[in-house]
Amino acid sequence: QLQLVESGGGSVQPGGSLRLSCVASGVTLDNFNIGWFRQAPGKEREGVSCISSYDTSINADSVKGRFTIFRDNAKNTVYLQMNSLKPEDTGVYYCAAEWGFAATGIVRACKMTEYAYDYWGQGTQVTVSS
């Protein structure tokens, strides 16, 4: 019953910033891993950033130093802060969730592959152009 809704996308000039939000309903996100993915026109969907239930994170090389993923558990929300945006950042951005524990009961780190995730939002458009 987990549902995710992204927001915060829009149009921005190169060098600008946007903050995307991923709000969950149905469950509390404390024990979930969350990933942000994007799909540019004519390209495959790719991992951007992910954050584990215990707050470690991974960033794609293409966004390191520019994007930051973080969560606010009180608001049941995960954010993607995007700074120094480039035209190649253009695309539809999706958030996704997976349960943060393996069958052993041990926490598992988030992954940057879309196949790790069970729940997906509908996406929000980000356009970076001059």
N, C-alpha and C positions, 0 to 999 in steps of 0.2 A: 504493500500500500504506500510505499515511499514515492513521493512525487517531488520533482525538482523544477524550479522555475528560475531562469536566468533573466537578468535585466541589466541595464547600464550601458548597452551598446549605443552606437551612434556614429556620426561622421566627425572626423577631426583631421587637422592638418599635420603633416610630418613634424615630429618633435613634441606633439601634444600628448595629453594623458587622458585615460579613461579608467574608471573603476567598475568592474563587473561584479554583480552579486549573484549568488546561487542560494536561493531560499528553499529549505526543505519543509515538507509537511507530511504528516502521518507518523513520523518517527523523529527521535532526537538524533542529531548527527554526531554526537560525541564519540560514538563507537564505529564510525564509518570512515573509510578513506574516500577522498574526493579528488577527482581529476578534472582539469580543464583541457579541452581539445578544441581544435579549430580546423575548418575546412575552407580553403581558398577556392575560388572558381576554377573548375577543371582539374583540381588536385585531390589527392586522397586526404582523409582526415588524419591529423597528426596530434600527438601529445604536446602540450604546452607546459603545464605545471601540474603537480599533484601534491597533496598533503595527507599524511597518515593520521590515524585517529589520535596518535600521541604527538602530533605536531611536527614531525620531521617532514621535509619537503624536497622535491626534485624539480628542477627547471631544465627545459630543453636548452641546448647550447645557444640556439638562435635568440633566446630571450634572457639569458643570464645577465644580471646587472641592470635589467630594464623592468622586468616583471617580478612581482612578489605575490605569493599566495598566502593567505592567512584566514583564520576562522574566528568567529565570535559565537561561541557555543550558547551564550545567553540569548542570542537572536536566531539561533539555528541557521546560521548563514556562513557561507564561505565566499571570500572575495578574491578577485584577481586585480591587483593594482598594476596598471600598464602605463609606463612612462617612456618617454623618448620614442614614441611610436613611429614606425616606418611603413611605407606603402606595402611592403611584403607581409605586414601583420594583418592585412585586410582579410576578412573571412567571416564565416559564421562560427561563433564560439559556443561550445556546449560544456556544461558541467555534467559529471557522472559520479555515481557512488557505488561502492562495494562494502560489504561487511568487513570490518577491520580485524577479524580474528580468523585464524586457520582452524581446521577441525581439531587440532591439538589443544585449542584454547589459547595459543600463543598469538600475540599480535603479529600482523604481517604488514610490511611496508607497502606503501602505495607503489603502483607501477605506471609506466607511461604508455602502455599498450591499451588500446580501447577494449580488447577482449577480456580484460580483467574486471570490467565494470558491468553491473547488472541493471542499473537504473540511470536513465538519461533525461535531461531536460530537452526542451524544444529548440533551444538556441537563441542567440541574440547577435544581430549583425554589427560588425565593426568595419568601418570604412576609413582608410587613411589615404588621403590624396591631397594634392596641392591645387 
